[in-house]
Amino acid sequence: MSQFWNKKVHDLQPYVPGEQPRMATLIKLNTNESPYGPSPRALEAIKASADDRLRLYPDPAALALCTAIAEQEQVPVECVFAGNGSDEVLAHAFQALFRNDAPVLFSDVTYGFYPIYCQMFGLEYRTIPLRDDFTIAVEDYEGPAGGIIIANPNANTGIGLPVSAIESLLKRFTTQTVIIDEAYVDFGGESVVPLTQRYPNLLVTRTFSKSSGLAGLRVGYAIGSPELIEGLIRVKDSFNSYPLSRPAQAGAEASVRDKAWLEQTVGRIIATRDRTVTALRERGLKVLPSVGNFILVHHPDCSADTLFNALRERAIIVRHQGSSPRISDWLRITIGSDEEMDALLKALDEILSL
């Protein structure tokens, strides 16, 4: 603790990201990264952008990228905002669009950055418990709200909500910003982007870090009404007018335009996920129904802590969020390649036979 920190920094409890070990032989299934890497077209675009133009500032509006996203999602370009990863986009949204006259609402098991953003920006919040089956019930969201954020599919559980459920929420909360965090939607979730054209208080956030295999590039975006997007731009331009580098913009734009590659890669991950879920259930583990690129698993006779450490001893890293009471005896496992998931199953067979 430093005497030079202000009070807010003293009180912060920062988000702890997934471990990034430096072991070459490690099977890394803890941070929901893609096992297949980015589109070849994206790699080519990144390389091509690394020329003499790097002496110049990049486009502050990332217009070419936003145009590609707008065309893909069939929305006006003025409804798109790009930022340095969806984490930055979300941080801007919390600052620009959530009010401090009532608590921000989100579920008790969700992305761990939400309460930290509230703490950082002086926003009260109230968590809404998931149902016993770990589903989000939108009818439980009631009372005063300075804004609402829901990850769909939900972070950590992988369970998705149908569009109809989110629309029912939008019909009840008409004067507050509702953010739907669609980081994992490409793996089988239902997107609510079309609703942004009918509900001016709806903001949808996305990332290139998961399905696009570009976590190292740090690009995210939001889609919403021009009014919401203007709020994000005002915060961005008061903080960092040039958040996305020239290579990041070029790589993300090329990735958007390589739709065939995305569909093929996502299809492979979904097939591996479904096969792995079946294999784990056959071994007696409980697995929540996931439409993400990860699964949440529990063994009735072997604690999550025991499994986590035993897998680590075999150079397999998964995510154990023991500080979250509802899922303290569950493990979150990223869907890797078929070979990586076979190695996971083999390791679990060894551990559970001891």
Helices and strands as residue ranges (DSSP letters): H 7-11, E 27-28, H 40-49, G 52-55, H 63-73, G 77-79, E 80-83, H 85-97, E 104-107, H 113-121, E 125-128, G 138-140, E 147-151, H 163-172, E 178-181, G 185-187, G 193-197, E 202-207, E 220-224, H 226-236, H 246-257, H 259-282, E 286-287, E 294-298, H 304-313, E 316-317, G 325-327, E 331-334, H 338-352
